[in-house]
Amino acid sequence: MKTYLITLYAPPGPPPAEVDLAAVMAELEKVNSDIRAAGGWVFAGGLGDLAAATTVRTPRDGSAQLLTDGPFLEAKEHMGGLSIVQAEDYDVALGWAKRIGAATGLAVEIRPFVDEDDPGRQPEH
């Protein structure tokens, strides 16, 4: 089985007032339950507020690391949560990603993890 990262992207701030968060979470749990039943569950979780983020930059010249409050990029959307799943093929994982997107109403990205057998794998340094 191949392992995939499903990333949810959310706008900053709390959900809009018209969003029924309990209903969204109930729908998301249905998807997660189906992923578990299919044997593809590895991990899922939501992320804390952007104010809790710290970015660590390590210069290649060996000078002191720089710590900055907040996320690395200034963007209209940020990583709000993630799921790690395993599936026999991309289409199965893509189906779960589509369901997660439909349940949350958020933009969702899916990417495979690089594994030892992947010819595109970057060499270790």
DABELTA-V705813 format. One line per field, one symbol per residue. ss: DSSP state (H for helix, E for strand, - for the rest). psi: psi as a letter, one per 30 degrees, with the letter a starting at -180 (. if undefined). A space follows every 10 residues. Layout:
ss = ???
psi = ???
//
This chain:
ss = -EEEEEEEEE E--------- HHHHHHHHHH HHHHHHH--- EEEEEE---H HH-EEEE--- -----EEEE- ------EEEE EEEEEEE--H HHHHHHHHHH HHHH--EEEE EE-------- -----
psi = kkkkkjkkkl llllklefkj eeeeeeeeee eeeeeeefgf kellllllle ffkkkkkjkf gglkkkkkkl lekjlflljf llkklklele eeeeeeeeee eeefglkkkk kkkklegjfg kkkk.
//
